[in-house]
């Protein structure tokens, strides 16, 4: 029986309520397929910040490096600026471990209504592949004359040919592996951003020529946002920069019923470093502690973790349990129009 070492970072808010139960489901399912998940929990996040002045200890990344994967809850607190929480924990992990592919699936499940008319279960099944380590979130820039009337802020996007090409190639390989619509849509704003996005467009065209079996389209981000609403069923794999992928994946989550179903993976495809898996929904301080958070995004994230570790059968078992639970329309949290608690959803999955 192979043992996998998992780093758990429950984080803040509802992250603390959904991460450990999601891991329990993954652990039980993996065991049924002959694998052991061994967890080490790290109590980092906003509480740690209040006590120590940082979101995690200085040697945190060295502590995480030896694990096979990381399962993250969420970080964020109303009394700490978002740029502090983001740059204090999440982004350093993504960058140090070169998790350049942020993968965010969006599926319209049976039993989950879309806010858009005319969509049925299975009509929407897309993945947003977001470049995760550079682009608009590279944190290159600074302030001049800070806190004065004439203050200037400079924020520079960083796009390298290497970074752009590897995320675009990842998207094409994923479209082949999914073997569904076999389409890749590239999202830019090259009419306004005449250097970074033009580089992206050129690289996309060159890589696309190597995949003649994959249909492509290139969209400006405003047109893509419109088409995510107008024709979401037409998309398969969508590849975009850090900023555009971040925004569009929230649209795809809502189109498919709830951000409480939105999972994600931060992947290092080379497997030199551990990859990290997390729900998209954030710490949700407005509902934290009420026991009503939807744990399914965390559970799907844990399933993606199993798949990445090579435990694909276990991952499919979890996915099938989620599909069955949603299709029955009996146990569901308030974000999906129900009145079930987090614990009830977890219990139903554990017993499935």
FENVEN-V162533 format. One record per residue. RES is the residue in three letters. OMEGA is omega in whole degrees, 0 to 359 (999 if undefined). NEAR is the number of other ideal C-beta (glycine too) atoms within 8 Angstrom. D_CENTER is the distance of its C-alpha to the mean C-alpha in whole Angstrom. Layout:
RES	OMEGA	NEAR	D_CENTER
RES	OMEGA	NEAR	D_CENTER
This chain:
UNK	181	5	29
UNK	179	6	27
UNK	178	8	25
UNK	180	12	21
UNK	184	9	21
UNK	173	15	18
UNK	178	14	17
UNK	174	13	16
UNK	183	14	15
UNK	175	11	15
UNK	189	17	16
UNK	171	16	17
UNK	182	14	18
UNK	175	13	16
UNK	179	16	14
UNK	184	12	17
UNK	186	13	18
UNK	187	17	15
UNK	182	16	14
UNK	175	10	18
UNK	178	14	18
UNK	178	14	15
UNK	179	14	16
UNK	178	10	20
UNK	179	14	19
UNK	181	17	17
UNK	180	10	21
UNK	182	9	23
UNK	178	12	22
UNK	180	14	22
UNK	179	10	25
UNK	179	8	26
UNK	171	10	26
UNK	179	6	27
UNK	179	13	25
UNK	173	9	24
UNK	179	12	21
UNK	187	8	23
UNK	167	9	21
UNK	184	9	22
UNK	179	8	20
UNK	185	11	20
UNK	181	7	21
UNK	181	11	19
UNK	187	17	18
UNK	177	15	20
UNK	177	8	23
UNK	179	12	24
UNK	181	15	24
UNK	182	6	27
UNK	190	5	28
UNK	179	7	28
UNK	176	3	27
UNK	182	9	24
UNK	178	12	20
UNK	183	10	21
UNK	182	8	24
UNK	181	4	25
UNK	185	6	25
UNK	184	12	21
UNK	175	10	20
UNK	179	6	23
UNK	182	10	22
UNK	189	13	19
UNK	185	9	20
UNK	181	5	22
UNK	177	11	19
UNK	180	7	18
UNK	179	14	14
UNK	175	14	13
UNK	185	18	11
UNK	176	14	10
UNK	177	17	11
UNK	174	15	11
UNK	179	16	14
UNK	180	13	16
UNK	184	13	19
UNK	182	4	22
UNK	178	4	24
UNK	179	10	22
UNK	183	5	21
UNK	181	7	17
UNK	178	6	18
UNK	181	10	20
UNK	183	18	17
UNK	183	10	14
UNK	180	9	17
UNK	183	10	18
UNK	190	15	15
UNK	185	10	12
UNK	176	10	13
UNK	178	11	16
UNK	181	15	14
UNK	185	13	12
UNK	183	9	15
UNK	182	8	17
UNK	174	15	16
UNK	179	10	15
UNK	192	16	11
UNK	181	13	12
UNK	174	15	10
UNK	188	15	6
UNK	184	13	6
UNK	179	16	5
UNK	175	10	8
UNK	183	15	10
UNK	173	9	14
UNK	184	15	17
UNK	172	13	18
UNK	182	8	22
UNK	179	8	23
UNK	181	13	20
UNK	173	5	22
UNK	174	10	20
UNK	178	6	22
UNK	180	8	23
UNK	170	3	26
UNK	179	4	27
UNK	178	11	24
UNK	180	6	24
UNK	179	9	22
UNK	180	8	20
UNK	179	9	21
UNK	177	15	17
UNK	184	10	15
UNK	174	12	13
UNK	172	12	10
UNK	177	13	9
UNK	188	17	9
UNK	173	17	9
UNK	200	17	11
UNK	188	11	10
UNK	181	10	13
UNK	178	10	16
UNK	185	13	17
UNK	182	8	17
UNK	184	8	15
UNK	180	10	18
UNK	172	6	20
UNK	182	7	23
UNK	180	7	26
UNK	179	5	28
UNK	172	8	30
UNK	183	8	34
UNK	185	8	36
UNK	179	6	34
UNK	173	4	35
UNK	181	6	38
UNK	184	3	38
UNK	183	5	38
UNK	180	10	35
UNK	174	7	32
UNK	178	8	29
UNK	179	8	28
UNK	185	7	24
UNK	172	7	24
UNK	181	12	21
UNK	180	8	21
UNK	177	12	21
UNK	177	7	22
UNK	178	7	24
UNK	182	6	22
UNK	180	13	19
UNK	184	13	19
UNK	184	10	20
UNK	179	9	18
UNK	177	15	15
UNK	178	14	17
UNK	177	9	19
UNK	181	13	15
UNK	179	13	15
UNK	178	15	18
UNK	178	8	18
UNK	178	12	15
UNK	176	15	17
UNK	183	11	20
UNK	179	6	19
UNK	177	10	18
UNK	178	5	21
UNK	178	6	21
UNK	181	8	22
UNK	180	11	21
UNK	172	13	20
UNK	176	15	18
UNK	178	14	18
UNK	185	14	18
UNK	178	15	18
UNK	171	15	20
UNK	190	10	22
UNK	175	11	25
UNK	181	4	28
UNK	180	6	27
UNK	194	10	26
UNK	177	6	28
UNK	184	7	27
UNK	184	10	24
UNK	175	13	23
UNK	173	10	26
UNK	179	11	25
UNK	181	15	22
UNK	181	12	24
UNK	181	8	27
UNK	179	12	24
UNK	180	13	23
UNK	181	8	26
UNK	180	8	27
UNK	181	12	24
UNK	181	11	25
UNK	179	7	28
UNK	182	7	27
UNK	184	11	26
UNK	179	5	28
UNK	182	5	27
UNK	176	12	24
UNK	183	7	25
UNK	167	10	23
UNK	177	7	23
UNK	183	9	22
UNK	167	11	22
UNK	189	10	22
UNK	178	13	19
UNK	176	7	21
UNK	179	8	23
UNK	178	15	19
UNK	178	11	18
UNK	184	8	22
UNK	172	12	21
UNK	178	12	18
UNK	186	9	20
UNK	182	6	23
UNK	183	6	22
UNK	182	16	19
UNK	182	7	20
UNK	186	7	21
UNK	177	15	18
UNK	174	14	16
UNK	180	15	14
UNK	180	17	14
UNK	187	16	13
UNK	177	15	13
UNK	183	16	14
UNK	182	15	12
UNK	184	10	13
UNK	178	14	14
UNK	178	18	10
UNK	183	9	9
UNK	184	10	12
UNK	181	16	12
UNK	173	15	8
UNK	176	11	10
UNK	181	11	13
UNK	178	18	12
UNK	182	14	11
UNK	177	10	14
UNK	181	16	16
UNK	166	15	15
UNK	183	12	16
UNK	174	12	14
UNK	175	11	11
UNK	176	12	12
UNK	190	15	11
UNK	179	16	7
UNK	176	16	5
UNK	176	14	2
UNK	173	14	5
UNK	194	15	7
UNK	161	11	10
UNK	184	14	13
UNK	180	7	15
UNK	180	5	18
UNK	173	6	18
UNK	184	5	20
UNK	176	10	17
UNK	173	12	15
UNK	186	15	12
UNK	186	14	9
UNK	187	16	7
UNK	170	13	6
UNK	184	14	6
UNK	196	13	5
UNK	181	11	9
UNK	187	7	11
UNK	174	15	14
UNK	183	11	16
UNK	181	10	19
UNK	180	4	21
UNK	182	9	21
UNK	178	13	20
UNK	182	5	23
UNK	178	6	24
UNK	184	8	23
UNK	181	8	21
UNK	177	14	17
UNK	182	14	16
UNK	189	14	14
UNK	177	11	13
UNK	177	16	9
UNK	180	15	10
UNK	177	16	12
UNK	177	15	10
UNK	177	16	8
UNK	176	15	11
UNK	176	14	13
UNK	176	15	10
UNK	179	15	11
UNK	180	15	15
UNK	179	10	15
UNK	180	11	14
UNK	180	10	17
UNK	180	5	19
UNK	188	11	19
UNK	180	8	19
UNK	178	7	21
UNK	179	14	20
UNK	180	12	16
UNK	178	8	18
UNK	178	11	20
UNK	180	17	18
UNK	180	10	16
UNK	178	8	20
UNK	178	10	21
UNK	180	14	18
UNK	180	10	19
UNK	180	9	23
UNK	182	12	22
UNK	181	14	21
UNK	181	10	24
UNK	175	8	26
UNK	179	6	25
UNK	182	4	27
UNK	179	9	24
UNK	184	10	22
UNK	185	14	21
UNK	180	7	22
UNK	178	8	19
UNK	177	12	20
UNK	180	6	23
UNK	181	8	25
UNK	181	3	26
UNK	177	8	25
UNK	174	8	23
UNK	183	14	20
UNK	180	8	23
UNK	178	9	24
UNK	179	16	21
UNK	180	12	21
UNK	181	8	24
UNK	179	10	24
UNK	178	13	22
UNK	183	9	23
UNK	184	5	27
UNK	999	7	25
